[in-house]
């Protein structure tokens, strides 16, 4: 990591801010107020695990012209000072009386005219990372300036990745791929799933992850039940299907893909399910093009699963990926987001083997003008078997 | 982890819900709406790393009487079904048109009378983990029911830990203590700090952490600059002070403490600073009592630092700890929260060695009737030296 800050040259962030300002202009926004780790990192390069503490709010204001202004707790001044922006305003946080509200209000008042509009992401997949009572106080303080929905500006900018970003995601995918190659070393019969999860995280770190924000998975006879539970303590046994799924992070960028392993001998129904998922993914890889909608991609994969005689297990079959584990759009029948060149997406079809057993397969791609380019090295066509 | 869910017997959660309902009654709340990983885990035992995905909101409604109701994406039904509550309502999320708002509104309408008040945490350290536009829609849908600030109810309940919770935090502290004992094995001169961070996370996992939500630190000549930056690539060298700070997690409970190491020979000013921090912590350990305020604890430590001839480096000198890395209160001059028996706190004095170099020392305690009990095994009085 380049000196633990910035990650990219300043020009990358300047390009992003210009993109944001282009979108803001279309939506008649005089400023954009960002409060989340991902949005702040996107605009400034400010990357820290300190967000794990809910104690303090952090703000970045993107004006309609010029560079962003950081309004942050003074504990972050040193790190933000090594990022590309120069206007950094701090307060002694946490302050139970006024936790940055006055400083933020003064900043917005100095930037936005009386009749102006300030965008805050309010739509799907967004969160406001500041206390709600402080947000109400802020609205009162900056009136008659109006706060309005700024989701589209941040979505349309962030969703198309630069080549520099794509390189970062590809590098994180390579780390996960190398860690997956080590799984047969430690995922033996008799080892508790919880220990497999620990060893997998160790492998990700040893292969170069800065940290491991997400590991999930499952292991059970002939498939698994759900894919979001913490690991159970039951040892792996012959006939289990083991799935490991990771969102590891390097330089602030995530991968998000899984791999399945047969522990000893698994049934033909499992192999058939894996084959169907593999073909459905291949079909998406060969037919997806920019201009299609997220729901089109959903249809491509479910239609192929049906052709293969498999039952899709519902839910979304993929999503955006980048500086959070999951980003918009959602590959569902209802999401009509246009898939654009430069978007990084997961393809994540799942099938139901029995009413309580599913199998999920995942790859990461970037959408190019002529179709998807894999960022995760393609899974083997046959599910690997881990034998004693 | 007991079957990857629940963590504690149902009675523990029932006790918590009764505590919440007692606070709700005092604040005239007919229901409490919880949206964050910590609050949902606290009330239900629902623990998953899936919160890492910002795609879907999750809701738990605590009524004034009876058990909580979960209103959650269907992907979580299986795991929530293994928790202690039985009323679980799901929708097919993410839904771009209605992402749980109608289901949540119907639930609140069925529980809360027309004239009723619904508490939502809005105060310091709180966040609303749902899109703001959906929150506005919800308010419209449930009118004339009012949403009001429910921070006090959740704070007064969560801040006093049960013995079962204290045991969990002590266990996580023991894991970190064992990992710190391994630091001299890998933090040698010539090893880049980024590699030290990776190895430390590996050690935490190998000692039994389920995952590592937070590692920070620093290493530089005669102290470090800030404590929130990602690791730099510079190799450790003679005269560096290395600090590692971790919020590892086991069974959903955090530790949060640091340790300092002298890489080779460090100056007397560093040893003096360490001694002052050690004495200031001892003074807090011997004099803190229930009924004191957070600001009193701040004064105890800063006064002792002054007596030791050290310069306190400002900011907060400790905070609550439990199911998030940091919880209220904040050990600052402004925080007048009463420190109560059963609170788990960090003691985190820091001193300025030179204008650009600080040293921070941290322990975790539970406040008993007769004073603090250490949960982190006490740091050595002398900073350990790592020699070639």
HADDOCK unambig.tbl for C-alpha pairs under 7 A between the chains (distance, minus, plus):
assign (segid A and resid 1 and name CA) (segid B and resid 232 and name CA) 6.51 0.50 0.50
assign (segid A and resid 1 and name CA) (segid B and resid 233 and name CA) 6.69 0.50 0.50
assign (segid A and resid 3 and name CA) (segid B and resid 232 and name CA) 4.76 0.50 0.50
assign (segid A and resid 3 and name CA) (segid B and resid 233 and name CA) 6.47 0.50 0.50
assign (segid A and resid 4 and name CA) (segid B and resid 229 and name CA) 6.16 0.50 0.50
assign (segid A and resid 4 and name CA) (segid B and resid 230 and name CA) 4.80 0.50 0.50
assign (segid A and resid 4 and name CA) (segid B and resid 231 and name CA) 5.46 0.50 0.50
assign (segid A and resid 4 and name CA) (segid B and resid 232 and name CA) 4.80 0.50 0.50
assign (segid A and resid 48 and name CA) (segid B and resid 228 and name CA) 6.14 0.50 0.50
assign (segid A and resid 48 and name CA) (segid B and resid 229 and name CA) 5.66 0.50 0.50
assign (segid A and resid 48 and name CA) (segid B and resid 230 and name CA) 5.84 0.50 0.50
assign (segid A and resid 49 and name CA) (segid B and resid 214 and name CA) 6.20 0.50 0.50
assign (segid A and resid 50 and name CA) (segid B and resid 228 and name CA) 5.79 0.50 0.50
assign (segid A and resid 52 and name CA) (segid B and resid 214 and name CA) 6.91 0.50 0.50
assign (segid A and resid 52 and name CA) (segid B and resid 325 and name CA) 6.57 0.50 0.50
assign (segid A and resid 53 and name CA) (segid B and resid 325 and name CA) 5.66 0.50 0.50
assign (segid A and resid 53 and name CA) (segid B and resid 326 and name CA) 5.26 0.50 0.50
assign (segid A and resid 54 and name CA) (segid B and resid 125 and name CA) 5.45 0.50 0.50
assign (segid A and resid 54 and name CA) (segid B and resid 326 and name CA) 6.71 0.50 0.50
assign (segid A and resid 55 and name CA) (segid B and resid 125 and name CA) 4.62 0.50 0.50
assign (segid A and resid 55 and name CA) (segid B and resid 326 and name CA) 6.75 0.50 0.50
assign (segid A and resid 55 and name CA) (segid B and resid 327 and name CA) 6.96 0.50 0.50
assign (segid A and resid 56 and name CA) (segid B and resid 125 and name CA) 6.64 0.50 0.50
assign (segid A and resid 78 and name CA) (segid B and resid 226 and name CA) 6.70 0.50 0.50
assign (segid A and resid 79 and name CA) (segid B and resid 229 and name CA) 6.19 0.50 0.50
assign (segid A and resid 92 and name CA) (segid B and resid 315 and name CA) 6.85 0.50 0.50
assign (segid A and resid 95 and name CA) (segid B and resid 334 and name CA) 6.98 0.50 0.50
assign (segid A and resid 96 and name CA) (segid B and resid 124 and name CA) 6.96 0.50 0.50
assign (segid A and resid 96 and name CA) (segid B and resid 334 and name CA) 6.86 0.50 0.50
assign (segid A and resid 96 and name CA) (segid B and resid 335 and name CA) 6.59 0.50 0.50
assign (segid A and resid 122 and name CA) (segid B and resid 131 and name CA) 5.19 0.50 0.50
assign (segid A and resid 122 and name CA) (segid B and resid 132 and name CA) 4.68 0.50 0.50
assign (segid A and resid 122 and name CA) (segid B and resid 133 and name CA) 5.11 0.50 0.50
assign (segid A and resid 123 and name CA) (segid B and resid 131 and name CA) 5.52 0.50 0.50
assign (segid A and resid 123 and name CA) (segid B and resid 132 and name CA) 6.92 0.50 0.50
assign (segid A and resid 123 and name CA) (segid B and resid 133 and name CA) 5.91 0.50 0.50
assign (segid A and resid 124 and name CA) (segid B and resid 96 and name CA) 6.96 0.50 0.50
assign (segid A and resid 124 and name CA) (segid B and resid 131 and name CA) 5.93 0.50 0.50
assign (segid A and resid 125 and name CA) (segid B and resid 54 and name CA) 5.45 0.50 0.50
assign (segid A and resid 125 and name CA) (segid B and resid 55 and name CA) 4.60 0.50 0.50
assign (segid A and resid 125 and name CA) (segid B and resid 56 and name CA) 6.63 0.50 0.50
assign (segid A and resid 125 and name CA) (segid B and resid 131 and name CA) 6.74 0.50 0.50
assign (segid A and resid 126 and name CA) (segid B and resid 131 and name CA) 5.26 0.50 0.50
assign (segid A and resid 127 and name CA) (segid B and resid 129 and name CA) 5.83 0.50 0.50
assign (segid A and resid 127 and name CA) (segid B and resid 130 and name CA) 5.78 0.50 0.50
assign (segid A and resid 127 and name CA) (segid B and resid 131 and name CA) 5.23 0.50 0.50
assign (segid A and resid 127 and name CA) (segid B and resid 132 and name CA) 6.84 0.50 0.50
assign (segid A and resid 128 and name CA) (segid B and resid 128 and name CA) 6.91 0.50 0.50
assign (segid A and resid 128 and name CA) (segid B and resid 132 and name CA) 6.95 0.50 0.50
assign (segid A and resid 129 and name CA) (segid B and resid 127 and name CA) 5.82 0.50 0.50
assign (segid A and resid 130 and name CA) (segid B and resid 127 and name CA) 5.79 0.50 0.50
assign (segid A and resid 131 and name CA) (segid B and resid 122 and name CA) 5.19 0.50 0.50
assign (segid A and resid 131 and name CA) (segid B and resid 123 and name CA) 5.53 0.50 0.50
assign (segid A and resid 131 and name CA) (segid B and resid 124 and name CA) 5.94 0.50 0.50
assign (segid A and resid 131 and name CA) (segid B and resid 125 and name CA) 6.76 0.50 0.50
assign (segid A and resid 131 and name CA) (segid B and resid 126 and name CA) 5.27 0.50 0.50
assign (segid A and resid 131 and name CA) (segid B and resid 127 and name CA) 5.25 0.50 0.50
assign (segid A and resid 132 and name CA) (segid B and resid 122 and name CA) 4.67 0.50 0.50
assign (segid A and resid 132 and name CA) (segid B and resid 123 and name CA) 6.92 0.50 0.50
assign (segid A and resid 132 and name CA) (segid B and resid 127 and name CA) 6.86 0.50 0.50
assign (segid A and resid 132 and name CA) (segid B and resid 128 and name CA) 6.96 0.50 0.50
assign (segid A and resid 133 and name CA) (segid B and resid 122 and name CA) 5.11 0.50 0.50
assign (segid A and resid 133 and name CA) (segid B and resid 123 and name CA) 5.92 0.50 0.50
assign (segid A and resid 198 and name CA) (segid B and resid 205 and name CA) 5.88 0.50 0.50
assign (segid A and resid 198 and name CA) (segid B and resid 210 and name CA) 6.59 0.50 0.50
assign (segid A and resid 202 and name CA) (segid B and resid 202 and name CA) 5.29 0.50 0.50
assign (segid A and resid 205 and name CA) (segid B and resid 198 and name CA) 5.88 0.50 0.50
assign (segid A and resid 210 and name CA) (segid B and resid 198 and name CA) 6.58 0.50 0.50
assign (segid A and resid 214 and name CA) (segid B and resid 49 and name CA) 6.21 0.50 0.50
assign (segid A and resid 214 and name CA) (segid B and resid 52 and name CA) 6.90 0.50 0.50
assign (segid A and resid 226 and name CA) (segid B and resid 78 and name CA) 6.68 0.50 0.50
assign (segid A and resid 228 and name CA) (segid B and resid 48 and name CA) 6.15 0.50 0.50
assign (segid A and resid 228 and name CA) (segid B and resid 50 and name CA) 5.78 0.50 0.50
assign (segid A and resid 229 and name CA) (segid B and resid 4 and name CA) 6.16 0.50 0.50
assign (segid A and resid 229 and name CA) (segid B and resid 48 and name CA) 5.66 0.50 0.50
assign (segid A and resid 229 and name CA) (segid B and resid 79 and name CA) 6.21 0.50 0.50
assign (segid A and resid 230 and name CA) (segid B and resid 4 and name CA) 4.81 0.50 0.50
assign (segid A and resid 230 and name CA) (segid B and resid 48 and name CA) 5.84 0.50 0.50
assign (segid A and resid 231 and name CA) (segid B and resid 4 and name CA) 5.46 0.50 0.50
assign (segid A and resid 232 and name CA) (segid B and resid 1 and name CA) 6.47 0.50 0.50
assign (segid A and resid 232 and name CA) (segid B and resid 3 and name CA) 4.79 0.50 0.50
assign (segid A and resid 232 and name CA) (segid B and resid 4 and name CA) 4.76 0.50 0.50
assign (segid A and resid 233 and name CA) (segid B and resid 1 and name CA) 6.63 0.50 0.50
assign (segid A and resid 233 and name CA) (segid B and resid 3 and name CA) 6.49 0.50 0.50
assign (segid A and resid 315 and name CA) (segid B and resid 92 and name CA) 6.86 0.50 0.50
assign (segid A and resid 325 and name CA) (segid B and resid 52 and name CA) 6.58 0.50 0.50
assign (segid A and resid 325 and name CA) (segid B and resid 53 and name CA) 5.66 0.50 0.50
assign (segid A and resid 326 and name CA) (segid B and resid 53 and name CA) 5.26 0.50 0.50
assign (segid A and resid 326 and name CA) (segid B and resid 54 and name CA) 6.72 0.50 0.50
assign (segid A and resid 326 and name CA) (segid B and resid 55 and name CA) 6.74 0.50 0.50
assign (segid A and resid 327 and name CA) (segid B and resid 55 and name CA) 6.96 0.50 0.50
assign (segid A and resid 334 and name CA) (segid B and resid 95 and name CA) 7.00 0.50 0.50
assign (segid A and resid 334 and name CA) (segid B and resid 96 and name CA) 6.86 0.50 0.50
assign (segid A and resid 335 and name CA) (segid B and resid 96 and name CA) 6.57 0.50 0.50
